[in-house]
Amino acid sequence: MPAILLTLLIVFLPIPPASAAVENFGNYHAIVIGNNNYEELADLKSAANDARAVAQLLKSDYGFKVRLLIDATREDVIGALAKIRAKLTSNDNLLIYYAGHGVLDEYAGEGYWLPVNAKKDDPSNWISNGDITNMVRAIRAKHVMVVSDSCFSGTLVRAANAKLATAEQRSVWISRMNSKRSRTALVSGGLEPVIDSGGGSKHSVFAKAFMNTLRANTGVLDGQRLFSEVGRPVALELDQTPQYSDIRRSGHEGGDFLFIRTSAVQVATAPRP
């Protein structure tokens, strides 16, 4: 089935780096998960590479405090989420990145992340979208984004459009998104399988587009713009359709996740000669 790109009617104009000094964006944390070496399922090629590269990029370019989990069990993932839940405040931001196997229960309409010790027909230790939603809802952080590069991850989100036209509206948009709680998910596909790696790359097409967009950013990057930049190259190259929206029943209040380039903050706060 040909991929259909969910388009956003948005005109994005660049934000000067100095705008990073105007807002208080808070502290940034990430849990990055990459599952390659499965005990009973087929191994993946790029998930661990993707996770390591994403973790390094978030730390070096965006100042995130990152916890990296490679070949994680359910206990590893839920334990890491519970631990960070106890630490975060309403001035914090949390990114949860998952690369690994996913599965869909078609009858229940529920998607699952599969830990490395998952069994094919035994869901007792699978991590459901409901598990993730419950943890995200309970976390006190201002902004939480889940980025899922796995099969059938589209059950986390619902489709939404946004409009934005002028530079003035863009500035107001950023301020408004920063002031409201957000619980959003960027997923590499809808209700379809997604590709592990492609084009001879050591990274998945989705992960490569995600990292390229973060590297190209020089100031403030909101989740809607990230989705716009990531979605097109993935949908053009593969039969999978990235999606971005709020997470169902998670406490979303209309904000959006904001990525702040470290160099933009440094430039904005540097004393004038």
C-alpha positions as CSV (number, residue, x, y, z in Angstrom):
1,M,0.0,0.0,0.0
2,P,1.6,3.3,-1.0
3,A,2.5,5.6,1.9
4,I,0.4,8.8,2.3
5,L,2.2,11.6,4.0
6,L,0.2,13.5,6.6
7,T,0.9,17.1,5.7
8,L,0.9,20.2,7.9
9,L,-0.2,23.5,6.5
10,I,2.6,25.4,8.2
11,V,5.0,28.1,6.9
12,F,8.1,27.8,9.2
13,L,10.3,30.9,9.5
14,P,13.6,30.7,11.4
15,I,13.8,31.9,14.9
16,P,16.9,33.9,15.8
17,P,19.1,32.2,18.3
18,A,18.7,35.1,20.7
19,S,15.1,34.0,21.3
20,A,16.4,31.2,23.4
21,A,17.3,33.7,26.1
22,V,13.8,35.1,26.3
23,E,12.0,32.0,27.5
24,N,12.7,29.7,30.4
25,F,12.7,26.4,28.7
26,G,13.7,24.3,31.8
27,N,15.9,21.2,32.1
28,Y,16.1,18.4,29.5
29,H,16.2,14.7,30.2
30,A,16.0,11.6,27.9
31,I,15.6,7.9,28.2
32,V,16.9,6.3,24.9
33,I,16.3,2.6,24.3
34,G,17.7,0.5,21.5
35,N,16.9,-3.2,21.3
36,N,18.9,-5.3,18.8
37,N,19.7,-8.7,20.2
38,Y,16.5,-10.5,20.9
39,E,16.6,-13.8,22.7
40,E,13.7,-15.5,20.8
41,L,12.8,-13.0,18.0
42,A,14.7,-12.0,14.9
43,D,17.6,-9.6,15.7
44,L,17.6,-6.1,14.4
45,K,20.5,-4.3,12.6
46,S,20.2,-0.7,13.5
47,A,18.2,-0.1,16.7
48,A,21.2,-0.1,19.0
49,N,23.3,2.1,16.6
50,D,20.3,4.5,16.4
51,A,19.9,4.7,20.1
52,R,23.6,5.4,20.8
53,A,23.8,8.1,18.0
54,V,20.6,9.8,19.2
55,A,21.8,9.8,22.8
56,Q,25.1,11.3,21.9
57,L,23.5,14.0,19.7
58,L,21.0,15.0,22.5
59,K,23.9,15.3,25.0
60,S,26.4,17.1,22.8
61,D,24.1,19.5,20.9
62,Y,21.1,20.0,23.1
63,G,22.4,19.5,26.7
64,F,20.1,16.6,27.6
65,K,20.9,14.4,30.6
66,V,20.6,11.0,28.9
67,R,20.0,7.5,30.3
68,L,20.9,5.0,27.5
69,L,19.4,1.5,27.6
70,I,20.7,-1.1,25.1
71,D,18.9,-4.5,24.8
72,A,16.5,-3.6,27.6
73,T,14.0,-5.8,29.4
74,R,10.6,-4.6,30.5
75,E,12.0,-4.2,34.0
76,D,14.8,-2.0,32.6
77,V,12.4,0.3,30.8
78,I,9.6,0.6,33.4
79,G,12.3,0.9,36.1
80,A,14.0,3.8,34.3
81,L,10.7,5.6,33.8
82,A,9.7,5.1,37.4
83,K,13.1,6.4,38.6
84,I,13.0,9.5,36.5
85,R,9.4,10.1,37.4
86,A,10.5,10.6,41.0
87,K,13.0,13.3,40.0
88,L,11.3,15.5,37.4
89,T,9.5,18.7,38.2
90,S,7.1,21.0,36.3
91,N,10.1,22.8,34.9
92,D,11.6,19.7,33.3
93,N,11.3,18.2,29.8
94,L,11.5,14.5,29.0
95,L,12.2,12.7,25.7
96,I,11.6,8.9,25.5
97,Y,13.2,7.4,22.4
98,Y,12.5,3.7,21.5
99,A,14.0,1.7,18.6
100,G,13.1,-2.0,18.5
101,H,10.5,-4.6,17.7
102,G,6.8,-3.6,18.0
103,V,3.6,-5.7,17.6
104,L,-0.1,-4.9,17.3
105,D,-3.0,-6.7,19.0
106,E,-5.5,-6.1,16.2
107,Y,-8.5,-7.1,18.3
108,A,-7.7,-4.8,21.2
109,G,-6.2,-2.1,19.0
110,E,-3.2,-2.0,21.3
111,G,0.4,-1.6,20.2
112,Y,3.4,-3.0,22.2
113,W,7.1,-2.4,22.5
114,L,8.9,-5.8,22.7
115,P,11.8,-6.1,25.3
116,V,14.7,-8.3,24.3
117,N,13.4,-11.3,26.3
118,A,9.9,-11.1,24.7
119,K,8.3,-14.3,23.5
120,K,6.3,-14.3,20.3
121,D,3.0,-15.5,21.7
122,D,3.3,-14.5,25.3
123,P,2.5,-10.8,26.1
124,S,3.2,-11.1,29.8
125,N,6.3,-8.9,29.6
126,W,5.5,-6.8,26.6
127,I,5.3,-3.0,27.1
128,S,1.9,-1.7,26.0
129,N,1.0,1.7,24.7
130,G,-1.2,1.8,27.8
131,D,1.8,1.2,30.0
132,I,3.6,4.1,28.3
133,T,0.6,6.4,28.5
134,N,0.1,5.7,32.2
135,M,3.7,6.5,33.0
136,V,3.7,9.7,30.8
137,R,0.5,10.9,32.5
138,A,2.0,10.5,36.0
139,I,5.2,12.3,35.2
140,R,5.2,15.9,36.4
141,A,7.4,17.3,33.7
142,K,6.1,20.2,31.6
143,H,6.8,18.6,28.2
144,V,7.1,14.9,27.4
145,M,7.7,13.5,24.0
146,V,7.8,9.8,23.0
147,V,9.7,9.0,19.8
148,S,9.0,5.5,18.7
149,D,10.8,3.8,15.7
150,S,9.0,0.5,15.8
151,C,6.3,-1.4,14.0
152,F,2.6,-0.5,14.6
153,S,3.5,2.5,16.8
154,G,0.7,4.6,15.3
155,T,-1.7,3.4,18.0
156,L,0.0,6.0,20.3
157,V,-1.3,9.0,18.5
158,R,-4.3,10.6,16.8
159,A,-4.0,12.7,13.6
160,A,-4.0,16.5,13.9
161,N,-3.2,19.5,11.7
162,A,-1.8,22.9,12.6
163,K,-1.7,26.3,10.9
164,L,1.0,28.9,11.2
165,A,1.7,31.7,8.7
166,T,3.9,34.7,9.8
167,A,7.1,35.3,11.8
168,E,5.1,37.1,14.5
169,Q,2.7,34.2,14.8
170,R,5.7,31.8,15.0
171,S,7.2,33.7,18.0
172,V,3.8,33.7,19.7
173,W,3.4,30.0,19.0
174,I,6.7,29.1,20.6
175,S,5.9,31.1,23.8
176,R,2.5,29.5,24.0
177,M,3.8,26.0,23.4
178,N,6.4,26.5,26.1
179,S,3.8,27.7,28.6
180,K,1.5,24.7,28.3
181,R,1.9,21.1,29.3
182,S,2.4,18.7,26.4
183,R,2.3,14.9,26.0
184,T,3.1,14.1,22.4
185,A,4.5,11.2,20.3
186,L,6.4,11.2,17.0
187,V,6.2,7.7,15.5
188,S,8.0,6.3,12.5
189,G,4.9,4.6,11.0
190,G,1.2,4.1,11.5
191,L,-0.5,0.7,11.7
192,E,2.1,-0.9,9.5
193,P,5.5,-2.6,9.8
194,V,8.5,-0.2,9.6
195,I,11.9,-0.8,8.1
196,D,14.9,-1.6,10.3
197,S,17.6,0.0,8.1
198,G,17.9,1.1,4.5
199,G,20.1,2.4,1.7
200,G,23.2,0.8,3.1
201,S,23.0,3.0,6.2
202,K,23.8,1.8,9.7
203,H,20.7,3.8,10.8
204,S,17.0,3.4,10.0
205,V,15.7,5.9,7.5
206,F,13.5,7.4,10.3
207,A,16.4,7.7,12.7
208,K,18.6,9.3,10.1
209,A,15.9,11.9,9.2
210,F,15.4,12.6,12.9
211,M,19.1,13.2,13.6
212,N,19.6,15.2,10.4
213,T,16.8,17.6,11.4
214,L,18.2,18.1,14.9
215,R,21.7,18.7,13.4
216,A,20.3,21.3,11.0
217,N,18.5,23.2,13.7
218,T,20.2,26.4,14.9
219,G,17.7,27.7,17.5
220,V,14.4,26.6,18.7
221,L,12.7,23.5,17.1
222,D,9.2,22.6,18.0
223,G,7.7,19.1,17.6
224,Q,5.4,20.1,14.8
225,R,8.3,21.4,12.7
226,L,10.4,18.3,13.6
227,F,7.6,16.1,12.3
228,S,7.3,18.1,9.1
229,E,11.0,17.8,8.4
230,V,11.2,14.1,9.3
231,G,8.0,12.9,7.7
232,R,8.6,13.8,4.1
233,P,11.9,11.9,3.5
234,V,10.7,8.8,5.3
235,A,7.4,8.7,3.4
236,L,9.1,9.3,0.1
237,E,11.7,6.5,0.6
238,L,9.5,3.9,2.3
239,D,6.0,2.5,2.5
240,Q,5.5,3.9,6.0
241,T,3.9,7.1,7.2
242,P,5.3,9.0,10.2
243,Q,2.8,10.6,12.5
244,Y,2.8,13.2,15.2
245,S,0.2,14.2,17.7
246,D,-0.8,14.2,21.4
247,I,-0.9,10.9,23.3
248,R,-4.3,9.8,24.1
249,R,-5.5,10.2,27.7
250,S,-2.1,11.4,28.9
251,G,-2.8,14.9,30.3
252,H,-1.9,16.9,27.1
253,E,-2.9,20.6,27.5
254,G,-2.0,22.0,24.1
255,G,1.7,22.7,24.4
256,D,4.5,21.2,22.3
257,F,8.0,19.8,22.9
258,L,10.8,22.3,22.2
259,F,14.4,21.4,21.3
260,I,16.8,24.2,22.2
261,R,20.2,24.1,20.5
262,T,22.9,24.5,23.1
263,S,24.9,26.9,20.9
264,A,21.8,29.1,20.6
265,V,21.6,29.6,24.3
266,Q,25.3,30.2,24.6
267,V,25.1,32.9,21.9
268,A,22.0,34.5,23.4
269,T,23.5,34.7,26.9
270,A,27.0,35.7,26.0
271,P,28.0,39.2,27.2
272,R,28.4,41.9,24.6
273,P,32.0,43.1,24.0
